[in-house]
Amino acid sequence: MSNKSKTLFTKAKKLMPGGVNSPVRAFGAVGGTPRFVKRAKGTYLWDADGKRYFDFCGSWGPMILGHAYPKVVRAIQKQAAQGTSYGTSTENEIVLAELIQEAFPSMEKLRLVSSGTEAVMSAIRLARGFTKRSKILKCSGCYHGHGDSLLVKAGSGGATFGIPNSAGVPDELAQLTLTVPYNDLKALEQMLEKEGKEIAVFILEPVPANIGVLLPKHGYLEEVRQLTQKHGVLLLFDEVITGFRLAFGGAQASFNIKPDLTTLGKIIGGGLPIGVFGGRAEIMAHLAPDGAVYQAGTLSGNPLATAAGIATLRELKHPHFYQKLHQKSMSFFGELDTWIKKRGAPIQLNRIGSLFTIFFTESAVFDEASAKTANTQSYSQFFHHLLEADIYFAPSQFEANFVSQAMTAEQLRKIAAVILKILTRLLV
Ligand SMILES: *Cc1c(COP(=O)(O)O)cnc(C)c1O
């Protein structure tokens, strides 16, 4: 069983810290040998031993169409034959920017970068440059990439490994990052009353998905918009996961809230490295070369990434795309929900659209503290039982899982039955 993955992991550990290029891939949170993947198609991953898995990780979000989607593959192949990077402007950057703006009208101007981390770092610098304020405010448990200022109470990695802050981030810098619990308007109001005049921007995942999925309480996001406006604090929605996931226009369309700045990534590159930040034209005017806030990138707007992104977003634009995806997801979640309620099982299924987390806890999960009540040992057992049944979930309790368009209702019905069988065994 998974012999090749074992051999590869041993080899990789000699070359790369932890044997990986991104920490959570090492299975540290669930134990066991991480699978080395050789290929993927539609809903499936194949590991180095040729074993096939039904994939709910979806590369942590980007693969909303499923793996190796033919139109995306063709777009990448066609572009590769015409060159992979020019260091000049290209028409496809405009095409992608127009598609993004059509979905996110709040992004009056935008800039392409090469990762979600880079998008957030750049947007924060811009917010500071625009407001001439130094402090930033974030929610505990929200993840915004690994920029120094954002590695404070930053969700899954920290939650999983018990590292609240990263070593290497100077205290002097971390002190400029203030935090409030998600879904807590009182804490936000108090913070803004006290520190508002020094805070450049309040950054949050409108629907957090990096401590597992959390849902905003009724009216929370509306109130967040009003309070930030009142204090002259910019509002940045980090929609790197929720953008083009919850709806074509992301969480801001679903909840009808207009942030000042937005960051996107993951889906908009169709599986290639990309990020984008944008917002009010008045703010974006402060960005170089128009303004004094510097930001740049050798591979920004990369031709392969824009080609894959355009091909992906064009599919998502089809009428009923999200309706169909959400219908499938809802039936799947419905079967799990019914069982959980009937059994009175100590499980919370947090879900929205095609995004979900199964938390092993009795109490409702709506912020970092309540997420931490989850039993990570139960999750690890659940995860490994799923793996044995050829189902690949995120290798941590504190992550989101994704339903993709490639999954059929029939497949999801069968998977739901397998999941319930595993849960029954686990909970006796
Ligand atoms: C994944 C993620 C990021 C970081 O994006 P990378 O491409 O991994 O750098 C930032 N914010 C959120 C909300 C994310 O989910």
The ligand as a MOL file (V3000), in Angstrom:
LIG
                    3D

  0  0  0     0  0            999 V3000
M  V30 BEGIN CTAB
M  V30 COUNTS 15 15 0 0 0
M  V30 BEGIN ATOM
M  V30 1 C -5.1170 30.3640 -0.4760 0
M  V30 2 C -5.4150 31.6680 0.1250 0
M  V30 3 C -4.4940 32.7250 0.1050 0
M  V30 4 C -3.0810 32.5520 -0.3930 0
M  V30 5 O -3.0200 32.2440 -1.7470 0
M  V30 6 P -1.6890 31.5240 -2.3150 0
M  V30 7 O -1.9430 31.4600 -3.7770 0
M  V30 8 O -1.6110 30.2230 -1.6300 0
M  V30 9 O -0.5560 32.4120 -1.9660 0
M  V30 10 C -4.8890 33.9530 0.5830 0
M  V30 11 N -6.1210 34.1420 1.0780 0
M  V30 12 C -7.0320 33.1490 1.1280 0
M  V30 13 C -8.4010 33.4470 1.6410 0
M  V30 14 C -6.7060 31.8800 0.6620 0
M  V30 15 O -7.6010 30.9030 0.7500 0
M  V30 END ATOM
M  V30 BEGIN BOND
M  V30 1 1 1 2
M  V30 2 1 2 3
M  V30 3 2 2 14
M  V30 4 1 3 4
M  V30 5 2 3 10
M  V30 6 1 4 5
M  V30 7 1 5 6
M  V30 8 2 6 7
M  V30 9 1 6 8
M  V30 10 1 6 9
M  V30 11 1 10 11
M  V30 12 2 11 12
M  V30 13 1 12 13
M  V30 14 1 12 14
M  V30 15 1 14 15
M  V30 END BOND
M  V30 END CTAB
M  END
